[in-house]
Amino acid sequence: MPALSVVLALLRSDHTMRIICLLALAACTTGSPLTQIGPQVEVHVAPDRVVDLTITTWNQLAALRDAMTAGEITTTVDGQPLLVNAALTGTFDNGDRYVAAFMTAPGATRESPMPPPEASTLAISDGQTTWTVTIEHMFANDLAPNAPVVAGTNVFEWPSAASLNPRSTIASACVTVEGAAPACEGGGIDAPSVSISQEFITATIDGASGARVRVEAQREVNPDSTGNGPPFMTTIAARYDGALD
């Protein structure tokens, strides 16, 4: 009998452990879709204020896929909804990741004669969980030279790239003079004629008077989102078009 009691105790113990394991698994796979997927969120803001936003997950792909199919995932910028980008939404890498892509409505950019807002808010929601971030000067395309652009050394300043909420910095810049190939700094490219710092681009430019000059730059901010959400890895682009004096 003592031996039988031990066996029963072990069986009960094993049964209890199975219940505990099943409960733990359920705890990991229940809840709103956003709480299940552990995604990477990336945002790109173009100089004309067009926004592209992607949510990528390598975990619980079905949770995000089913929520997208049901229309449960919504994204907004300053309260205005972004549209689903169907061409970039789906399962990729042989089923290893799922991407939910959103974009500003075609032809409906935020470009306007009015100054851009001092700060803008991005939000992602599944109806139960909402993640938000606020970024200063998200739509400011204020990249400009400090003086008339001439052949030689020029300094271009991007004041909003010095934003502190959260801290941003210029990550890359390309300078193109009419008739010549772009000279770029950052992103693995190191042109000796271009250098970048948090808010300044210094470029040595060669060309004749009147030659068109374009400077394109990107700054990066990675704000943590509310609601225990992931950082919003945000790239904001700016562009300057002018001519050599």
N, C-alpha and C positions, 0 to 999 in steps of 0.2 A: 504493500500500500504506500509506504513512503516513496518508493520509486515511482509509482503512478502519480503521486502528488507532484513530484518534481517535473515529470513529463508534462502534466496539465499546466503547471505554472509556466513552463517554457513555451508551450503553445499559446497560452494567453499573452505572454510577453511578446512573442513574435507577432501575434495578431494586433497587439497594441502598437508595436513599432510600424506595422504596415499602415495602420490608420494615421499615425503621426506623419509618415512619409507622404501619404496621399493628401493629407491636409496641407502640408508644406508645399507640395506641388500645386495644389489649387490656389494657394495664397500667391504663388508666383505668376499664375496665369489668369487670374481674375482681376477685376477692376476695369476702369475705363481704358480704351485703346492706348491713349498716350502714356498711361502709367505702366504699360506692359512692354513697350517696344525698345526703350533705351536708345533713341535715335541720335543721329547727327543732323543738326539743322544748319543749312547754309543759305545766305542771303546775298544777292548781288543787286546793287543800285546803280543804274546807268546815269550818265550826265543829264539825260532828258527826263530823269525821275522815273524811268521804268524799273519795276521791281520784279525779280525772279527769286522764288523761295523754294527750297527742296527739303524734304524730310526723308532721311535714309535710315533704314534699319537692317541689321543683320540678325536680329532676334525677334521671335514672334511675328514673322512676316505676315502670317494670316490675319493677325489682329489689325495691322495697318491696312492690308489689302481689303479686308471685309468692311472696315470703317470707311474707306474711300469709296468702295462700291455702293455703300448705303448712304453716301453723302454726309457722313457724320463729321468729317474733318473740315474745318473752315479756317481760313487765314485772313487777316485784315491788316491794313496799314492806315493808321489814324482813323480807324472805324470803317474804312472803305474796303469791301471784300476784294480779294484776289481771285482770279479764275483758275480752275484746274487746267494745267497744261497736259492734255491727254497724250501728246506725242512723247513726253518725257516721263510719264507715270507708268509704272509697271514693275515686273520682276526681271532682274538682270543677273548676269554672271552665273548662268546655269542654275538659277534659283537660289543663289546665295544672298541676295539683297533685294529689298523692295524700296522703290523711290516714289514718293508722292510729290509731284511738282505743281507749283502755282505761279501765276504771272499776272502782271497788270493787263487789263483788257487791251487788245490790239487797237491802236489808234486813240487810246484814251490815256495819254501820258499825263503826268502831273505838272508838265511845263505850263507856266503862266506868267504874266507880267508882275504878279504879286510876289513879294519876297517869300522864300520858303519858310516854314515854321522853324522856330528856334529848336524844337525837339519833336521827334516823331515816335510813335509807338507801334510796334509790331506785335501781333497776337496770333496764337494758334490754339484752337479749341476743338474738343470732341463732344461738346455738349455737357460734359461733366467736369473735365479737367481743362484749365486754361493756363497757357504759358504766355507771359508778356515781357517785352523789353522796351526800354525807352533810350533813344540815341540822339544826342545833340547834333544839329545841323546835318541830318541825314540826307537832305536834298539840296544842300548848298553846293553849287558849282562855282566857287569863288576863287578858282586858280587863275592867277594873273601875274605878269611881270612886275618887278619893282620899279622898272624904268623902261623907256623905249627899247625895243629889242634891236640889237645891233650885232654885226659880225664881231665875234669875240666872246667874252664871258658874260653871261646873263643869269640873273637870279629870279626865279619864279616862286611866289609865295602862295600857299594854300592855307589861309587862316583857319578854316574849320577843321583842318587836319590836326590842329593842336587841341581838339576837344578833350575834355577830361572825364566825361560821363558817358561811357567809360573811356579810358585813355586810348587814343588812336595814334597812328603814325603812318606816314607814307611808306608803302611797301614796295612800290615799283613805279617807274616813270620811263616814258619813251619820248624822245624829241625828234621830230621829222622836219627836215627842210626840203622844200620843193626840189625835186630832181635827185634827191639823195635817199639812201636807205635809212630807216630809223636807227637812232642810237639809244639803247635802253640800259637801265640800271635796275637791279632787283629781280627776283624770281629766277635766280640762277644765272643771270646775265650781268656782265660787268663791263660796260663801255667806259673807257677812260675819260670820255668827254662829258659824262653825266654823273652827278653825285646827288644823293638824297639824304635828308635828315627828317625829323618829325614833321615839319611843315614847309621845308624849303627844298627846291630843286635847283641845282647850279649846273648850267650847261654851257659848254663852249660851242658856238655856232659859227659855221662857215657858210657864206652865200652872198649873193648880190643883193643890193637894195631892191626892195619890192618882192623878194622871194617869200612865198607863203611859209609860215612856221606853225606847226601844230605840236602841242605838248599834251600828252595823255598820261594820267597818273591814277593810281589806286591806293586808297588807304584802308587799313584793316582795324576793325573793332570786334571784340568778342565778349559781349555782355552776357552775364549769367541771367537766366530768366527766372521769373517768379514761379511759385507752385512746384518747387523742386524739379524744374525742367532743366534741359541742357543749355549750354551756351549757344547763342545765336552767332555763328561764325559769319561775320558780315564784311563784305568788300564793297566799298563805295568808290565809284569812279568819277573823275572830273576831266574836263578838256578845255584847253585854251587854243583859239585860232587867231592868228595875227600875221604880221608881215615884218620883214626886216626893214628898218629905217635906212 
